[in-house]
Amino acid sequence: MLAAIAASQAIGAELIAFRRDLHLHPELSFEESRTAAKVAEQLRAIGLACRTGVGGHGIVADIAGDRPGPIVALRADMDALPIQEESGLPFASSTPGVMHACGHDAHTAILLGAARLLAANRGFAGTVRLLFQSAEEINAGAKAMIEAGALDGVAEIYGLHNLPTLSAGLAATRSGPMMGSVDRIEIDIEGRGAHGAIPDQGVDPIVCASAIVMALQSIASRELSPFDPVVVTIGSLHAGDANNVIPHRAHLTGTVRTFHPRVQAEMEERIGRIVQRIAEGYRCDAQLRYIRQVPVLSNHEAPVRHVNTVIEGVLGAACLTEAAPTLAGEDFSVYLTHIPGCFFWLGSGPADNADQACGLHHPKFTLQESCIPIGAALLAEIASRRLSD
């Protein structure tokens, strides 16, 4: 398997240059037209036919081996975030307020690298399907790709995500639940506006909203077992415009994360009950919109074992670690509800003090570009070895 690293390192500079171009020109979810065009151009240059416009700006391309067999899919996401970049890089975003703060530019370059390695050496039984996906950041791209037939005939799927708090050259896997489910909540509260100096003539939706925010935290502390992780975070609360006016309405949005499908299924009732009862107590009307987005990301045991074997063979056993569970979400989880697969972390941080690096979604996010050829070699070997086996 060391040959895979050598072959990947030989094209490493080209992959890094491609990544830097994408980083300079980031595009938001379902707006990745330039990115997709660049990817399609690269795929066609190595002789691959590709289907474009799949589930947004997604791309699907197949690499056939030298004999029949199943289909194994590899996936990369392409979208950026609405964040103003503060990295100071010479190739920092040229688009105000948009940044590749999660490393999807590197993921795209990594899968292109894997495509080049696989296309040059087709000694496997079956087909490798490449999925370049739109809109992971808004938890919509995987569903759109599946609806467009991207998984048709696929037996297994594999993917990775860079992790700046894990040193480049390392990788982390976990069998079973690894990342949390993601749901969105929107709460509208209606009171009665009044002068801020005469609160008895109004019904204050801000006080009601404040009580709801605090009461929602009791779900984790008092309604669920401490062995059932859950997070309810209210990320925005908008009400009023003047300092001396009680507004008529308040609007809240938040995110709900769980680590077990059963708990995820229960959260809408729990949150709805608290919102309604608190609002009644404060003489307000409240409406909850509970938007289910993606399930818990749960890896399948056999694919994880396979990925572990490849990582140990390519990087060495000392470079494989067990991934800590996190309530951060990933819409790769949607693929895993349809077919078996494995999603793993690729170290992208500095060799020393990686745990102090700026994390994903940070305006100063950077990654060690040495992870790009490593990731390409791993994905190529994961697919080809699985089909060979």
C-alpha positions, 0 to 999 in steps of 0.5 A: 500500500505504500505505492499509493502514497508515493503515487499520490505524493507525485500529484500532490502539488497539482492537487494543492494548487487545485484546492487553493483555486477553490479556496480563492473562489468559494461558493455557498450551498447550491451555488457551486457552479464554478466549483462543479465546472472545475471538477468536471473539467478535471474528470474529463481530462483523465478520460471520465464521463460525468453526469452534472447537475445531480442534486443541485450542482453535484457530479457523478462519475464512474471508474470501471475496473478491469472485471465485473463486480459491485459498485463502491462510492466515494463522496466529497462535499464542495460548498463553503460557508457564509463566513468572512475569512480572517486566515491571512492566507495569500489565497484567501477568499476573494468573495466577501462574506464567504469562506471555505471554513470547513475544508470542503475545498480540500475534500474536493481536491482529495477525491479528484486525487483519488480519481486520478489514482484509480483511473490510472490503475484499474486492477479491481473488480467492479466500479468506483462511483465518485460523488461530488456533492452540493450543499452539505452545510445546509444538510440538503445535498445528500438527500438531493443526490440520493433522490437524483439516483446517485446511490442506484446500484451502490453496495457501500459508501466511504467518505472523510472529513478533515479535522484541524484538531488532529495532526496531519498524517493521522486518521480516526475512525469509530464503529457505530454512532460517531456524529450527532443528528441535526434538527432545526427549530423555529419558534414564534412568540406573540404577546402584546406591544406596549410602552416599556415604562408601562409593562402592565398594559402589554404582554412581553414576548421577550420575557416569555422567550427568555423563560423558554430558552432557559426551560429548554435546557432542562430537557438535558438536565432533568428529562433524559438520562445522562447517558443519552447526549442531547444539545438544544441551542438557541442561536438567535433571538430577535425581538423589537427595535427600540430600547423603551418599547415592549415588542409585539413578537419575538422569533427564535431559531435553534438547533437540536442534536442527539446521539440516538435515533430514539432520542431524536424521535422524542425531541419534537414532543418535548420541546413543543410541550415546554414551548406551549406551557411556558408561553401559556404561563406568560400569557403569550401565543407560541408556534413551534416549527420542528424541521428534521434534517439529518439522522445520527451518523452511525458507521457500519462495523465491516466497512470500519474494519476495512478502513482501519486495515487500509489506514494501517497499511498506508500510514502505519498502525500508530497513525490510526486512532479512535474517533471521539463521539461528537454532536456535530452533524454531517449529512453523510449520515443520510447515505448510511441509512440507505447502504453500509459505509464508513465516514472517518476523520483525516488529520489536517492540523499541525504536528504540535498542539493540534488541539489548539488549532482553530476548529472547523467553521472558524474565520481563521481556519486553516489546514495542513495541505500535506493531508490532501495527498494522504487523503487521496491515497486513502480513498483510492486504496479504500475503494480499490482494496474493497473491490479487490477483496 
